[in-house]
Amino acid sequence: MRKKYLISILSVFVVLSIVFCAMRFYMNIPYDRFATLETGNTIMALLALTTYTMVMKQKEKSAQAFVRGVSGASFLKLMVCMISILVYILVNRAEVHKPTVFMLFGIYAVYTIIETWLLSKSARE
């Protein structure tokens, strides 16, 4: 399962990076917004890989600990996402681009859905 999880998370990372690069070149998105999206993508990918090890350690203890681990991992990613967006808004207070903020939450949603789906599949095995 570890190999499948790693491949899935890296595939999502690569696909999102390709989408952001395509948006940068074909839709003429400014570099600062592209960098923001890529940073969000990288942070969520690293968090997904980190929380996997955290949740798998909990899986060995009990089923309840596994559920707490998945919930905790999702909450951790949500908090990191919200803090990152708050920092983005505070730094770019004059020219906050709202679609970028919504895309950052979209990145969070994609990683959370993939991670939860793969971890629930792992729990059934």
Backbone as CSV, one residue per row, in Angstrom:
resi,resn,N_x,N_y,N_z,CA_x,CA_y,CA_z,C_x,C_y,C_z
1,MET,0.829,-1.194,0.000,0.000,0.000,0.000,0.869,1.252,0.000
2,ARG,2.016,1.195,0.659,2.892,2.360,0.751,3.309,2.834,-0.635
3,LYS,3.656,1.894,-1.502,4.101,2.250,-2.853,2.947,2.871,-3.650
4,LYS,1.764,2.303,-3.527,0.592,2.820,-4.230,0.245,4.228,-3.739
5,TYR,0.336,4.443,-2.444,0.046,5.757,-1.873,1.047,6.796,-2.381
6,LEU,2.321,6.449,-2.345,3.368,7.352,-2.801,3.189,7.705,-4.274
7,ILE,2.910,6.709,-5.091,2.702,6.950,-6.523,1.476,7.830,-6.750
8,SER,0.410,7.592,-6.002,-0.814,8.390,-6.166,-0.590,9.850,-5.793
9,ILE,0.053,10.088,-4.667,0.296,11.469,-4.218,1.241,12.179,-5.185
10,LEU,2.291,11.503,-5.613,3.205,12.128,-6.567,2.537,12.373,-7.917
11,SER,1.633,11.484,-8.320,0.899,11.690,-9.568,-0.008,12.913,-9.485
12,VAL,-0.694,13.064,-8.355,-1.548,14.245,-8.160,-0.684,15.502,-8.180
13,PHE,0.471,15.450,-7.530,1.377,16.594,-7.512,1.809,16.977,-8.929
14,VAL,2.212,15.988,-9.704,2.679,16.250,-11.068,1.542,16.780,-11.945
15,VAL,0.364,16.180,-11.839,-0.775,16.632,-12.652,-1.147,18.073,-12.307
16,LEU,-1.216,18.394,-11.023,-1.539,19.770,-10.632,-0.449,20.743,-11.084
17,SER,0.811,20.329,-11.002,1.899,21.189,-11.466,1.804,21.444,-12.963
18,ILE,1.451,20.419,-13.722,1.286,20.587,-15.170,0.122,21.525,-15.464
19,VAL,-0.970,21.379,-14.726,-2.120,22.270,-14.917,-1.728,23.711,-14.614
20,PHE,-0.983,23.928,-13.536,-0.580,25.289,-13.187,0.392,25.866,-14.206
21,CYS,1.305,25.036,-14.718,2.221,25.506,-15.765,1.454,25.861,-17.037
22,ALA,0.481,25.033,-17.387,-0.333,25.323,-18.571,-1.112,26.622,-18.374
23,MET,-1.642,26.817,-17.187,-2.356,28.064,-16.903,-1.405,29.258,-16.987
24,ARG,-0.188,29.062,-16.534,0.803,30.146,-16.563,1.098,30.568,-17.990
25,PHE,1.260,29.605,-18.885,1.662,29.946,-20.247,0.495,30.261,-21.171
26,TYR,-0.624,29.558,-21.015,-1.733,29.758,-21.940,-2.732,30.815,-21.485
27,MET,-2.817,31.041,-20.181,-3.768,32.027,-19.688,-3.065,33.284,-19.171
28,ASN,-1.746,33.335,-19.333,-0.935,34.481,-18.921,-1.136,34.868,-17.457
29,ILE,-1.092,33.874,-16.591,-1.191,34.126,-15.155,0.138,34.728,-14.688
30,PRO,0.098,35.794,-13.911,1.344,36.388,-13.409,2.151,35.388,-12.585
31,TYR,3.455,35.599,-12.560,4.340,34.657,-11.890,4.044,34.530,-10.399
32,ASP,3.669,35.613,-9.729,3.430,35.534,-8.289,2.252,34.613,-7.959
33,ARG,1.223,34.615,-8.798,0.084,33.705,-8.568,0.482,32.263,-8.869
34,PHE,1.273,32.075,-9.919,1.770,30.741,-10.254,2.624,30.199,-9.109
35,ALA,3.512,31.043,-8.570,4.373,30.627,-7.465,3.545,30.290,-6.227
36,THR,2.483,31.052,-5.996,1.599,30.777,-4.861,0.933,29.419,-5.011
37,LEU,0.425,29.126,-6.199,-0.239,27.841,-6.432,0.740,26.675,-6.325
38,GLU,1.943,26.847,-6.869,2.946,25.785,-6.790,3.394,25.561,-5.346
39,THR,3.520,26.634,-4.587,3.888,26.502,-3.180,2.800,25.754,-2.411
40,GLY,1.547,26.100,-2.660,0.437,25.393,-2.026,0.414,23.924,-2.401
41,ASN,0.673,23.632,-3.658,0.711,22.253,-4.139,1.832,21.478,-3.442
42,THR,3.000,22.089,-3.329,4.142,21.431,-2.684,3.877,21.191,-1.205
43,ILE,3.322,22.186,-0.528,3.030,22.032,0.899,2.021,20.909,1.132
44,MET,0.971,20.861,0.337,-0.045,19.815,0.515,0.520,18.427,0.194
45,ALA,1.385,18.325,-0.809,1.989,17.029,-1.136,2.888,16.563,0.011
46,LEU,3.688,17.464,0.545,4.558,17.096,1.667,3.750,16.724,2.903
47,LEU,2.670,17.459,3.147,1.805,17.113,4.285,1.136,15.756,4.086
48,ALA,0.724,15.461,2.861,0.084,14.170,2.586,1.066,13.024,2.826
49,LEU,2.317,13.220,2.424,3.323,12.180,2.647,3.662,12.043,4.134
50,THR,3.696,13.148,4.839,3.993,13.119,6.271,2.864,12.490,7.071
51,THR,1.644,12.862,6.744,0.513,12.329,7.510,0.301,10.842,7.254
52,TYR,0.759,10.351,6.115,0.647,8.916,5.842,1.390,8.117,6.907
53,THR,2.611,8.531,7.201,3.378,7.795,8.211,2.726,7.922,9.586
54,MET,2.172,9.108,9.875,1.495,9.320,11.151,0.277,8.400,11.285
55,VAL,-0.494,8.284,10.218,-1.716,7.480,10.258,-1.379,5.983,10.294
56,MET,-0.357,5.569,9.578,-0.004,4.151,9.563,0.500,3.686,10.932
57,LYS,1.152,4.565,11.665,1.554,4.214,13.032,0.320,4.018,13.912
58,GLN,-0.696,4.826,13.688,-1.940,4.711,14.458,-2.705,3.447,14.078
59,LYS,-2.593,3.029,12.830,-3.311,1.842,12.354,-2.873,0.594,13.116
60,GLU,-1.602,0.552,13.485,-1.075,-0.607,14.191,-1.642,-0.731,15.608
61,LYS,-2.065,0.403,16.183,-2.567,0.394,17.559,-3.983,-0.163,17.636
62,SER,-4.933,0.510,16.963,-6.318,0.052,16.989,-7.101,0.779,15.890
63,ALA,-8.319,0.303,15.678,-9.164,0.926,14.655,-9.549,2.349,15.052
64,GLN,-9.813,2.557,16.332,-10.177,3.899,16.797,-9.009,4.867,16.640
65,ALA,-7.808,4.385,16.917,-6.622,5.231,16.763,-6.411,5.579,15.291
66,PHE,-6.717,4.636,14.409,-6.598,4.895,12.973,-7.559,6.007,12.547
67,VAL,-8.790,5.947,13.007,-9.781,6.976,12.669,-9.348,8.329,13.230
68,ARG,-8.840,8.335,14.455,-8.330,9.577,15.027,-7.154,10.111,14.219
69,GLY,-6.321,9.217,13.731,-5.178,9.627,12.920,-5.604,10.271,11.612
70,VAL,-6.593,9.673,10.944,-7.096,10.233,9.683,-7.753,11.585,9.941
71,SER,-8.555,11.678,10.987,-9.206,12.947,11.325,-8.171,14.004,11.689
72,GLY,-7.197,13.623,12.463,-6.135,14.551,12.845,-5.324,15.020,11.655
73,ALA,-5.055,14.111,10.732,-4.302,14.476,9.528,-5.085,15.463,8.674
74,SER,-6.378,15.227,8.511,-7.215,16.149,7.742,-7.287,17.516,8.419
75,PHE,-7.422,17.515,9.734,-7.470,18.770,10.484,-6.146,19.516,10.381
76,LEU,-5.034,18.793,10.470,-3.720,19.409,10.349,-3.558,20.068,8.981
77,LYS,-3.953,19.366,7.941,-3.848,19.942,6.594,-4.746,21.157,6.437
78,LEU,-5.947,21.108,7.005,-6.854,22.254,6.933,-6.253,23.460,7.641
79,MET,-5.683,23.260,8.818,-5.087,24.368,9.554,-3.885,24.954,8.817
80,VAL,-3.038,24.097,8.266,-1.882,24.585,7.499,-2.361,25.356,6.276
81,CYS,-3.398,24.856,5.616,-3.956,25.539,4.450,-4.509,26.905,4.844
82,MET,-5.258,26.964,5.926,-5.841,28.235,6.355,-4.767,29.234,6.785
83,ILE,-3.751,28.777,7.493,-2.667,29.668,7.916,-1.892,30.165,6.701
84,SER,-1.638,29.284,5.735,-0.934,29.689,4.518,-1.731,30.728,3.737
85,ILE,-3.026,30.534,3.650,-3.872,31.500,2.938,-3.914,32.825,3.698
86,LEU,-3.951,32.766,5.018,-3.920,33.990,5.819,-2.621,34.751,5.577
87,VAL,-1.499,34.040,5.529,-0.217,34.680,5.244,-0.236,35.295,3.847
88,TYR,-0.770,34.569,2.871,-0.876,35.091,1.502,-1.699,36.380,1.480
89,ILE,-2.809,36.385,2.197,-3.678,37.573,2.215,-2.984,38.740,2.918
90,LEU,-2.293,38.472,4.015,-1.603,39.543,4.731,-0.433,40.120,3.929
91,VAL,0.263,39.263,3.208,1.397,39.736,2.404,0.913,40.515,1.184
92,ASN,-0.149,40.057,0.554,-0.674,40.696,-0.662,-1.966,41.445,-0.390
93,ARG,-2.028,42.131,0.701,-3.258,42.785,1.121,-3.840,43.692,0.041
94,ALA,-3.007,44.412,-0.673,-3.492,45.374,-1.669,-4.085,44.687,-2.896
95,GLU,-3.530,43.573,-3.280,-3.990,42.915,-4.509,-4.209,41.414,-4.323
96,VAL,-5.108,41.059,-3.440,-5.463,39.653,-3.229,-6.302,39.186,-4.409
97,HIS,-5.898,38.076,-4.982,-6.603,37.497,-6.116,-7.492,36.372,-5.582
98,LYS,-8.796,36.620,-5.528,-9.723,35.665,-4.912,-9.736,34.299,-5.591
99,PRO,-9.670,34.209,-6.932,-9.618,32.871,-7.537,-8.416,32.047,-7.083
100,THR,-7.295,32.712,-6.786,-6.130,31.988,-6.275,-6.430,31.387,-4.906
101,VAL,-7.115,32.136,-4.066,-7.485,31.633,-2.737,-8.392,30.412,-2.871
102,PHE,-9.377,30.492,-3.766,-10.274,29.352,-3.960,-9.538,28.165,-4.566
103,MET,-8.561,28.415,-5.430,-7.771,27.319,-5.994,-6.915,26.654,-4.919
104,LEU,-6.437,27.427,-3.957,-5.667,26.837,-2.857,-6.541,25.908,-2.019
105,PHE,-7.782,26.315,-1.772,-8.700,25.411,-1.071,-9.032,24.196,-1.933
106,GLY,-9.066,24.382,-3.253,-9.283,23.259,-4.164,-8.141,22.248,-4.082
107,ILE,-6.915,22.755,-3.986,-5.753,21.876,-3.825,-5.891,21.070,-2.538
108,TYR,-6.290,21.741,-1.469,-6.517,21.046,-0.190,-7.570,19.949,-0.359
109,ALA,-8.658,20.270,-1.043,-9.742,19.298,-1.225,-9.269,18.088,-2.024
110,VAL,-8.507,18.321,-3.084,-8.025,17.211,-3.920,-7.139,16.279,-3.099
111,TYR,-6.176,16.833,-2.391,-5.281,15.993,-1.591,-6.023,15.278,-0.463
112,THR,-6.968,15.946,0.162,-7.716,15.317,1.249,-8.575,14.171,0.739
113,ILE,-9.234,14.363,-0.388,-10.071,13.302,-0.964,-9.222,12.100,-1.344
114,ILE,-8.118,12.332,-2.037,-7.242,11.227,-2.456,-6.674,10.503,-1.231
115,GLU,-6.198,11.274,-0.256,-5.605,10.674,0.932,-6.628,9.861,1.724
116,THR,-7.793,10.412,1.935,-8.827,9.701,2.695,-9.272,8.445,1.963
117,TRP,-9.429,8.528,0.671,-9.829,7.368,-0.120,-8.790,6.261,-0.025
118,LEU,-7.514,6.609,-0.179,-6.463,5.592,-0.123,-6.304,5.020,1.287
119,LEU,-6.419,5.873,2.304,-6.260,5.372,3.668,-7.447,4.501,4.088
120,SER,-8.655,4.851,3.642,-9.803,3.994,3.983,-9.688,2.649,3.264
121,LYS,-9.162,2.679,2.060,-8.918,1.436,1.334,-7.878,0.572,2.075
122,SER,-6.870,1.238,2.623,-5.836,0.543,3.388,-6.421,-0.068,4.666
123,ALA,-7.350,0.622,5.286,-7.944,0.127,6.537,-8.781,-1.120,6.295
124,ARG,-9.372,-1.228,5.119,-10.199,-2.406,4.809,-9.363,-3.640,4.544
125,GLU,-8.089,-3.454,4.185,-7.241,-4.605,3.858,-6.741,-5.305,5.089
